[in-house]
């Protein structure tokens, strides 16, 4: 069973390790079963693609998945990497918040 992730599609993240360390991007997809994420414009790889009726063949560049432990959420207040926690608000909603500043991430 896949665990509950603190990173979701659409979040702004920074890369912590590897060739793209320090790069920032938006999460395009979360692969829950593999504990991986796809980040826009990060970890680009070249793939040979066969021509189809809709697309031309050739060598295409696309994002490869990164392990979720290698990305960190960007604090909306301080614009730096932060860990993420959960808390329940007074109105009963469960939201994510940045541990660095205490700022609520979910609107």
N, C-alpha and C positions, 0 to 999 in steps of 0.2 A: 504494500500500500504506500502511495506517495505521501510524503509529509507536507504540512502546511508551509508554504514559502513566504518569505517576507518581501520578495520582489515580484512585481506583477507586470503585465504588459503595459507599456506606456510610461513606465518609470524612467527617470533620468539616473544613470549609473556611471561610475568611473571604474576603469580596469585597474586591478591591483598588481597583477603579475604578468609576465610573458612579454612578447615582442610589442604588444600594444599598451604596455603599462602607462598609465596616466591619461589615456584617451577617454573621452566621454561620449556617451550616446544614449539613445532611447532603446528600451527593450522592445523588440519586435514580437518575440514569442518566447514562452516558457515551456520547456520540454520536461514535464513533471516526472515521467518515468525514468529519465536519464539524469536528473538533477542538473540540467543545463539550460542556458539561455542564449538567444540570438540577439546581438546588439547591433544596431544600425551603424554601418561603416567601420566595424571593428572585426578583426580576425578574418580578413578577406582572403579567399582562396580562389584559384583558377580551376575551372572544371570544363572538360570537353563535352560539348552538347551536340547531339545529333539534330539535324534539321527536321522540323515537323511542318504541318500545313500552316500553323499559326506563327511559328517563330523560326528565325534563321539559325542555322547551326554555327558552330565555331567555338572559340574559347570564351567563356563567360566568367566574370568575377562575381562571387557572392559571399555572403557572411557564413562562417562556420560557427558551430555552437561552442560556447565557453562553459566551463564548470561554474556553477552558481557561487561557489566559494571564492572565485577569483574576481567577483564584481562587488562593489559596495554602493549603496544608495547615496545620492548627493543630498546633503542637508538643504532644504529650501530657504533657510534663513542665512546660513553662513557660507553656502556654496562650497562645502568641503565634504569629504567622505564621512559617513556616519553609520552606526549600527541602527537597527530598527527594533522597536518594541511595540507591544500591543497594550492598549488600555481601554477601559470602558468609560465613556462620557456620562454626564449626568442624565442625558436623555436616553441612555441605554444602548447607544451605538458602540460597537467595537471598532476602534480605529487604530491605524499604525501611526507611530510618532518617531521622530528623529531623537535618538538618545543624546546626541551632542547638544542640541538646543532646546529640546522639549517641544518643538514645533510639530503640529499634526500634519501628516502627509496626505491622508485621505480627506478630500474636501467634503 
